[in-house]
Each structure stands twice: as structure tokens, then as C-alpha cells.
Amino acid sequence: MTVLLVAEAVLLVVLLVVAAVLASPDDVGRVGRSLTVTCPDGSTVSTGPWPGLFYGLPILASLAVSTAVCLWSLTRIARRPGDEATRRNRALAIVAAWGLLVSAPLLGAASTASGALLGITCDGTASRVGNWALWPTALIALVTVPWCLFTVISPKARGHR
């Protein structure tokens, strides 16, 4: 599961960077909260919310902090005395907690971006391709969130102190 969560973290960072590059101000002028597209007929369509810098920066900051804390915790667990099963259960709970901090924002960002792309009325190829990439990403995150939550609260992961 760790490999999947690392892949999701990479997807989240890529999604937020791409969204930040494509973001534009919303109708009130707030930067990074909307997506504006120029249609083939020359008209422009603006849709949102969009996971640009306004939403992406706090997500990236929490991802950086949670990753550092997770690595620190795993290092402490590995260096502590104790039996292998206890250390494995603690490490599993920590990785699952980090997974919640990866998969939940990925689910939110992918579904928000997909919703914004669906709001584009001139329905270009780029929005269709974007949605075909975002839907499986959101689906994987949708499955990962409950797995991580269950792992964090399950008695096996909580049973050792």
C-alpha cells in the first residue's frame, strides 16, 4: 500500500502544479480559484472552483509537513526496542494516517478539477482527455481513503502502545 500512497502523493503534486499553471482569477478577481478557457469561436468560458494556487498551496504545505512527520515517526519506530509485530502495526497505522492526508486531498482536487472541466461549454479535446485522466485518479483515491481510515482506527493498529 505504501507504493500506491507514494504514487498518489506524486499524482497530487503533479495535479496541483498543473492546476496552478492553468488557474486564473475568479469573477471577483481572486487569483487561482477558476479556470478560464478560450473557445474555438473566440468566446471565453470561466468555471470553478478550480484547484489552483488558492487551494493548492495549503494542500502542498500540509503534504510536506505530514510527510516529514511520518518519516520522523517511522524512523523512531524502527529504532525503538520492541517486537516486530508491534513495530509493524505502529508503522502501518502511521503510513495509513499519512495516506489519509494524501488520498483525501487527491480525491477532492481530482473531483473538483473534473467538475470544472465538465463545466466548460465548448467541450474541447483537452477537457475530455483531462477528465479521462482525473476520473480513474479520483476513483483510486476514493478506494484508498476508507482503507486508510479503517487501518488507522482498526484494533490491530491501535492495540499496541
Summary of the structure (lengths in Angstrom):
residues: 161
radius of gyration: 19.0
end to end distance: 22.9
largest distance: 68.0
contacts: 495
relative contact order: 0.16
helix: 72%
strand: 7%
